[in-house]
Amino acid sequence: MYSFVTALMRSIHQETWAMIIGDIIINFAFLFEGIAIIHQKKLSKESLFSYLLFTIGSFMWFFQGLIVGKAWIILTNSISVIVQISVLVILLQAFFKKNRR
């Protein structure tokens, strides 16, 4: 665990912090949008499609991090993928429940 944290801190440069903070902000924005959609019960195909695209994009960035070997890209996007898949599953359940009626 210590070596992973040390490698993570070494791979992070000053300009990288802006990317990490931006990634966190974007993830929380989509998370709160998903929560709002669930509470308002106003799910459209467009919002579901945008969530699906965002999840695919997060997967692509995660794999990019694996390819280039940057721990901060892997870490931030693995968190992003976990959050987005969780929200996407909830949205898909709501979408199919809505369309069954």
N, C-alpha and C positions, 0 to 999 in steps of 0.2 A: 504494500500500500504506500509506504514512504517513497519508494522509487517512482511510483506512478505520479504522486504529487510533486516530487522534485522535477521529474521530466515535464510535467504540465507547466510548472512555474518557469522553467528554463525556456520553454517554447513560446511563452507569452511575452511579446514585446509591447511597448507603449501603444503603438497604433492598433495592436490587436485588442486591447481592452475596449476600444470603441466598438469593435465588431462583436465582442462578447456581450457588452451591455445592449447593443442594438438587437442582437439575437434574443436576449431575455425579454426585452420590451415587446418585440414582435410576437413572441410566444404567449406572453400574458395578454396581449391584445386579442389574439385569436381565441385564447381560452375564455376570456370574458365575453367575446362575441358568441361563442358556443353556449355559454351559460345563459346569456340573454335570449338566444333562440329557443333554448329548452324551456325557460320560464315563460316566455311570451307565446309559446306554441305556434310560432309563425315560421315554419320551416319551408323553404322553397328549394326547388331543384338547383337553383343558382348558388345558394349558400352551401348546399351539400357538395356541389361540384367544386366550389372554391376551397372548401376544406379538404377535399380529396386531392386537389392539385397542390395545396400547401403541404400535405403529408408526403406526397411523392417528392416534392422539392426538398423536404427535410431529409428523406431517405437518401436522395442524391448527394446532398451536402455531407451526410454521414459517411457515405462511401468515398467521397472525395477526400475526407479526412483520413480514412484508412489508406487510401492510395498514396497520399503525400506524407503520411505519418505525422500529422499535427494533432497532438493530444487535445488541444483546446477546441478544434473543429469537431473531433470525435465526441468529446464530452458535451458540448453545448447542443449539438444536433442529436445525440442519443436522448438527452432530456427532452428535446423538442419532439422527437418521434414518439416517445412514450406518452407525452401529454396529448399530442395530436391524435394518436390512435385511440386513446381513451375517449376523447371528445367525439371523434368520428364514429366510434361504435355506438355511443349514446345517440348521436344524430341519426345514424342509420336505423336504430331501433325505433326512434320516434317517427322517422320517415315511413318505414314499413307499417307501423301501427296506424299512422294517419291514412295511408293509402288502402288499408284493409277495410276501412269503414265505408 
